[in-house]
Amino acid sequence: HNYSKKSKVLFSGGYDGVLRAWDPIHLTLIKSLFFHQSCILCLDVDSNSKLLLSCSHDTLVCLWDINKLRYTATYGGHKSSVTCVKFVNNRSSFISLSNDQTMRIWDLLTGNLISIFNANFELKNIFLIRKPEVLLIGQIRFQNLFDKKDFYKTTQLNEDIYSCDIIKDSSKIVLGNSNGFIHLFDLQNFKIVLTTKA
């Protein structure tokens, strides 16, 4: 699910492939939006609450107009389920992750594919760190979007990261993993400095 603050609409993606817009106060259905042919796996609302991205088992990414509550564009090319989408770079581009073990960066306006990163591991979750150009992916793997280097990574965790938050005015981030642990991760020294059970 995802919430658009300016339009005051709550969005949910269903196992049936239907994107639904809800009144967040009364939890009443405003509209059902149809395009995906399989389960919707991730949603992301842009910073201006005007656009919404959705991705699905059907290997597609869709762009939606929040104000008009309608579909506007499709982005295809992944060979397996698209597991995560995220707006980046002041909404001029977005990232998609897939079970085909690739991360793709797209130009939002033209629909053109900017670049493909082959990860050689499953890609499920993505979090923006510090700047829109730097990402945390999966099992604490970092990638600078706009250089062509391989993934920077640490092998300290073997579990997928399910949640992430940045500590304000700090070089540390808080991570939650699939085994129920919380980790404090130091970005400067690139290591976990504290772990506790949630």
C-alpha positions as CSV (number, residue, x, y, z in Angstrom):
1,H,0.0,0.0,0.0
2,N,1.0,3.6,-0.4
3,Y,-0.4,7.0,0.6
4,S,-0.6,10.2,-1.5
5,K,-0.6,13.1,1.0
6,K,-1.7,15.9,-1.4
7,S,-4.6,14.0,-3.0
8,K,-5.4,12.2,0.3
9,V,-5.8,8.8,-1.4
10,L,-4.6,5.5,-0.1
11,F,-3.5,3.0,-2.7
12,S,-3.3,-0.8,-2.5
13,G,-2.1,-3.4,-4.9
14,G,-3.9,-6.8,-4.9
15,Y,-3.1,-10.4,-5.5
16,D,-5.7,-10.1,-8.3
17,G,-3.6,-7.5,-10.1
18,V,-6.0,-4.7,-9.3
19,L,-4.8,-1.3,-8.1
20,R,-7.3,0.2,-5.7
21,A,-7.7,3.8,-4.5
22,W,-9.3,4.3,-1.1
23,D,-10.6,7.1,1.1
24,P,-8.1,6.8,4.0
25,I,-10.5,8.2,6.6
26,H,-13.5,6.0,6.0
27,L,-11.6,3.2,4.1
28,T,-14.2,3.2,1.4
29,L,-13.2,2.3,-2.2
30,I,-12.9,5.2,-4.6
31,K,-12.0,3.4,-7.7
32,S,-10.5,0.1,-9.0
33,L,-7.8,0.5,-11.6
34,F,-7.1,-2.4,-14.1
35,F,-4.0,-3.2,-16.1
36,H,-1.8,-5.7,-14.4
37,Q,-2.4,-9.4,-15.2
38,S,-1.0,-10.8,-12.0
39,C,-0.2,-9.9,-8.3
40,I,1.0,-6.4,-7.7
41,L,4.2,-6.5,-5.6
42,C,5.2,-2.9,-4.9
43,L,3.9,0.7,-5.2
44,D,5.7,4.0,-5.0
45,V,4.2,7.6,-5.0
46,D,6.4,10.4,-6.2
47,S,7.3,13.3,-3.9
48,N,4.7,15.6,-5.4
49,S,1.9,13.0,-5.0
50,K,1.1,13.3,-8.7
51,L,2.4,10.0,-10.0
52,L,2.3,6.4,-8.9
53,L,4.4,3.4,-10.0
54,S,3.3,-0.2,-9.7
55,C,5.0,-3.5,-10.5
56,S,3.8,-7.0,-10.8
57,H,4.5,-10.7,-11.3
58,D,3.4,-10.0,-14.9
59,T,7.0,-8.5,-15.4
60,L,5.6,-5.0,-16.1
61,V,5.9,-1.6,-14.4
62,C,3.0,0.8,-14.8
63,L,2.7,4.5,-14.3
64,W,-0.5,6.0,-13.0
65,D,-1.8,9.6,-12.9
66,I,-3.0,10.1,-9.3
67,N,-5.2,13.1,-9.9
68,K,-7.1,11.5,-12.8
69,L,-6.8,8.0,-11.3
70,R,-5.9,6.4,-14.6
71,Y,-3.1,4.5,-16.3
72,T,-0.6,6.5,-18.4
73,A,2.4,4.3,-19.4
74,T,3.9,0.8,-19.3
75,Y,7.6,-0.2,-19.0
76,G,8.6,-3.7,-20.1
77,G,11.8,-5.7,-20.4
78,H,12.3,-7.7,-17.3
79,K,12.3,-11.5,-17.8
80,S,10.7,-12.3,-14.4
81,S,8.6,-10.8,-11.7
82,V,9.3,-7.1,-10.9
83,T,9.6,-7.0,-7.2
84,C,10.2,-3.3,-6.4
85,V,10.0,0.1,-8.0
86,K,11.3,3.5,-6.7
87,F,11.3,7.1,-8.0
88,V,14.7,8.7,-8.0
89,N,16.6,11.8,-9.2
90,N,13.9,14.3,-8.6
91,R,11.3,12.1,-10.3
92,S,13.0,12.2,-13.7
93,S,13.8,8.5,-13.5
94,F,12.9,5.4,-11.6
95,I,14.4,2.1,-10.6
96,S,12.9,-1.4,-11.0
97,L,14.2,-4.6,-9.4
98,S,13.4,-8.1,-10.6
99,N,13.7,-11.8,-9.9
100,D,15.7,-11.9,-13.2
101,Q,18.5,-10.5,-11.0
102,T,18.7,-7.2,-12.8
103,M,18.2,-3.6,-11.6
104,R,17.0,-1.3,-14.4
105,I,17.1,2.5,-14.4
106,W,14.4,4.2,-16.6
107,D,13.8,7.7,-18.0
108,L,10.4,8.5,-16.7
109,L,9.5,11.0,-19.5
110,T,10.8,9.2,-22.6
111,G,10.3,5.6,-21.3
112,N,13.8,4.7,-22.4
113,L,16.0,2.3,-20.5
114,I,19.0,4.2,-19.1
115,S,21.0,1.3,-17.8
116,I,20.9,-2.3,-16.6
117,F,22.9,-3.7,-13.7
118,N,23.3,-7.4,-13.5
119,A,23.4,-8.3,-9.8
120,N,23.8,-12.1,-9.9
121,F,21.5,-12.4,-6.8
122,E,17.8,-12.0,-6.2
123,L,16.6,-8.4,-5.9
124,K,13.6,-7.8,-3.7
125,N,13.8,-4.5,-1.7
126,I,15.4,-1.2,-2.4
127,F,16.0,1.8,-0.1
128,L,17.4,5.2,-0.9
129,I,20.4,6.2,1.3
130,R,21.7,9.8,1.8
131,K,21.1,10.9,-1.8
132,P,18.8,9.6,-4.5
133,E,21.9,8.2,-6.3
134,V,22.8,5.7,-3.6
135,L,20.8,2.6,-2.9
136,L,20.6,-0.2,-0.4
137,I,19.5,-3.4,-2.0
138,G,18.6,-6.7,-0.5
139,Q,21.2,-8.1,1.9
140,I,23.1,-4.8,2.5
141,R,24.5,-4.3,-0.9
142,F,25.1,-0.7,-2.0
143,Q,25.1,0.7,-5.5
144,N,25.9,4.1,-6.9
145,L,23.3,4.5,-9.6
146,F,25.2,6.6,-12.0
147,D,28.6,4.9,-12.1
148,K,29.2,1.7,-13.9
149,K,30.9,-0.2,-11.1
150,D,29.8,-3.5,-9.6
151,F,27.7,-3.6,-6.5
152,Y,29.5,-2.5,-3.4
153,K,28.6,-5.1,-0.8
154,T,29.2,-6.6,2.6
155,T,28.4,-10.2,3.5
156,Q,27.6,-9.6,7.2
157,L,23.9,-10.5,6.6
158,N,22.4,-13.4,4.8
159,E,18.8,-12.2,5.3
160,D,16.9,-9.8,3.1
161,I,16.4,-6.3,4.6
162,Y,12.7,-5.6,4.9
163,S,12.9,-2.1,6.4
164,C,15.4,0.8,6.6
165,D,15.5,4.3,8.0
166,I,18.2,6.9,8.2
167,I,19.1,8.5,11.5
168,K,19.0,12.2,11.0
169,D,22.3,14.1,11.0
170,S,24.1,10.8,11.3
171,S,26.1,8.4,9.2
172,K,24.1,5.5,10.5
173,I,21.0,3.7,9.3
174,V,18.7,1.3,11.1
175,L,17.8,-2.0,9.3
176,G,15.2,-4.6,10.0
177,N,15.7,-8.1,8.6
178,S,13.6,-11.1,7.8
179,N,14.7,-13.0,11.0
180,G,13.3,-10.4,13.3
181,F,16.6,-8.5,14.2
182,I,17.3,-4.8,14.1
183,H,20.8,-3.7,13.1
184,L,22.5,-0.3,13.4
185,F,24.7,0.0,10.3
186,D,27.6,2.6,10.1
187,L,27.8,4.0,6.5
188,Q,31.3,5.5,7.1
189,N,32.9,2.3,8.3
190,F,30.6,0.1,6.3
191,K,29.8,-2.3,9.1
192,I,27.1,-3.3,11.6
193,V,27.8,-1.7,15.0
194,L,24.8,-3.0,17.0
195,T,22.3,-5.8,16.8
196,T,19.2,-6.5,18.9
197,K,16.2,-8.8,18.7
198,A,13.0,-7.0,17.7
